[in-house]
Amino acid sequence: MLFRKRHPAQEILSIEGLPLPCQLLRSKRKSLAVHVRHDAVEVRAPLHISTADVLVFLDKHQRWVKRKLAEKQQRAAESLSLKDGGQVYYKARALRVRLENASRGGVEIDGDQMIIRGPAISASKAEAVLKQWLLQQARSWLPPRTRALAEYLEVGHKLKDVVYRKTRSKWGHCTAGGRIQYNWLIMLAPDGVIDYMISHEVCHLLHMNHSPAYWQSVAKVCPDYQRYVGWLKQHEHRLWF
Ligand SMILES: [Zn+2]
């Protein structure tokens, strides 16, 4: 009978110079890999590699790990917060949130402040008020521009509906049936980014894919699209609530 020595599922290594604990997970894999989570650094390693070799590997990647950690911490510090004194990134400007009691709900931009009003206002009520405000903007801004671009590209007959949905992973979506869905959080973004989103979805009425031909049609109606794609990559973590 064969007795296999059981490996501990997880070891914690503490590495000099790293502010977070490092979890070492061994499994039946062939190579070493390191991931930076929000609260730990995780190293995945083959079963029989020595801890000394893992440390050498980590040492080699220390700069990358530190850069990733700093990025994550900065992103966490920049994230949207709807409590009084919190922050919102609206149209590429960092605004301070002010909550104000009022009989009616509403949002007002005043200088570098976003004032969110409502009865017995709290952070969670502010969320509902801001959602309504953004939805209202989405409803008045997105359909006419979507329709106009679809007509211009001669695919107006394919556009059936414009709907709004906050999904965790997407800014927009276009179905084969001609229904375009927008994430209303996009209304927090600058107008150029919103217009890029509209171009992105409407061009799917021409090509239901992300082929080179698709991106060529996007570039025709939105020549700066790469800039907006870049903006979203860099800032989208600041728009979610
Ligand atoms: Zn797409």
Residues whose N, C-alpha, C, O or C-beta is under 5 A from the ligand:
A	BS01	ZN	none
